[in-house]
Amino acid sequence: MKVVTTWTGGRAFTAVGDSGYDINMDATEAYGGLGKGATPTEMLLGALAGCIGIDVTMILRPHLEKITKIEIITDGTRKEEAPKGFTAMEVTFVIDGDINNKKVWRAIRLGKEKYCSVSDSLKADVSFNLILNGEESPELV
């Protein structure tokens, strides 16, 4: 899977993945942006919610006709100092419908522990490379 993210001026970027959809991101005005897109950290919380939500709806597929609402509230706690990464993420499912909590909790657990690639990726090692003016550039120490 690949996503190409292109600078569109100021603090704004547009990412396009294999699906072909544009994802517009921008910094808030406090960080020099114009607020014309979601912030990358909002995207991370949204990606987590979307991933686990897809998994939960797949697991609960036989019961979906009994569910009238699924809302996922993802709340992230960030460090005070830079880099202001997340120290904790809380995902709250708000579900209405004729389904018992045991089935929903099973789906959430399976999503988190077995299926959600975003949740699993939060443990990933991240490496960086640089191609400067068309040439691969090694890190200088």
N, C-alpha and C positions, 0 to 999 in steps of 0.2 A: 504494500500500500504506500502511496506517495501523495503528499500534499505540497503544492508549490505556492509559496506566500510571497507576494510582490508588494513592495512599498508603493503607495499611491500619493505620497506627499505628507508633509508634516509628521505626525505620529501614526498615520493611518496605513493599514495593510489590507490586502484582499488575498484570502487563501482559497485555492481551488484544488479539490481532491479528485480521486478517480470517479466519483459520482457526477462531477461536472458542476456542482453548485458553488456559487460564490459565498464566502463567509467574510463579511466586512468587520474589521476590528479597528479600534482607535483608542487612544488614551483619553482619559477624562480631561477637562479643561485644566484641572489642578496640575496635570503632568504635561501640559503643552499640546494636548490634543483638542479636537473640536467635538468630541463625543458623537461622532457620526457612525459608530459601530459599537458592538459589544467589546468590553475589555477582554484581553486574553485570559485573565483570571475568572471572569464571568463565564467565558467559553469552557474553561476547565470544569467548573462546577456544573454547567449545563451538559457537558459531554458525559460526566459521571451519571447524572440523572437520566439522560437519554439512553445511555447504554444499559443501566440496570432496569430502566423502565421497559425497554424492548425485551430484555430477558424475562422480566416478570410477566409481561403480557403473553409471551410465547409459552411460558410454563403454565399460566392460568387460562390458556386458550379455551379449554372445555367449559370454563365458567364465565367467560367475558360477556355473554349475553345477560348475565345477572348483575354485572357491574355497570353503574351509571356514571361514575367519576373516578378518575385517577389523576391526582395532582402530586407532584414530587417537589418538595421544598428542600433545597440543598444549601446548607449554611456552612460557610468556611470561616475558620478562625486563623488569622494571619499573624506572623511575627510583627513586632513593632518596628524593628530596624531592618534595613536592606540587607540582603534581598528579602522582601516581605512575603516569603513562601507560606503556604498553608501548614499549620501545625496540627490541625484537626478538621475533619469534614463530617457534618451530621446530615444524614439523608432521611427525611421524613416523608412517608407515603401517606397521603390523605385519600382514602378510598371510600366510596359509597356504593352499597349494593348488597345483594343477598349472598354473602360468602363468609365463611368463618375465618377467624384470624389464624388458625393453624395452617390452613392452605396458603394464605398470603405470606405468613412468616416463612413457610417452607420455600416458597418461590423467591422471596428476598434472599434467604440464606444461599439457595442454589445459585442465584444470580451472582451474588458477591463471591462465593467460594469457588464456583466452577465455570461460570459463563462470561461474566462481565470483563471484557478485555480492557476497558478504561480503568476500572478499579485495580486490576492486576498490573496495568502499566504504571501506576503510581509508585510502584516499587522498582521500576526499570532503571538501569544505568543509562545515563545520557552522555553522549560524546559529541564533540564539535569538530568540524572540518572547515577549511577556508579555501575558496577559489577566488583569487584576486586577479582581476584583469585577464581572466581566461586561463590562469595557471594555478595548479594546486600549490598552496603555500603552507609549508610546515610551520608549526608553532615555534616561535622564538622564545627562548627562556632567558 
